[in-house]
Amino acid sequence: MPNEQRLLSYGAYFAKCSPEAVDYGKCVAAKAEKVAVSACAKQFNALFDCIKKQVIIRSLFCFGKNG
């Protein structure tokens, strides 16, 4: 998958992970003035795990379709 196409896919991944993205955004916004590196780690990890899952699902779907 070319890099441009890969980057464009992230919008779809985030759309599938909107509850996690909202939770992470709320956490960061609540701590905006004094956010620390691990302040929203739980929410970030949930979002990251969701996106990884979407990438895997998409990869399996694409490989199954092509061959």
DASULRA-V672405 format. One record per helix or strand of 3 or more residues. SS is the DSSP state (~ for helix, > for strand). FROM is the first residue (numbers start at 1). TO is the last residue. Records with the same first field share a line. If there is no record, write none. Layout:
SS=FROM-TO, FROM-TO
This chain:
~=3-16, 18-30, 32-34, 41-66
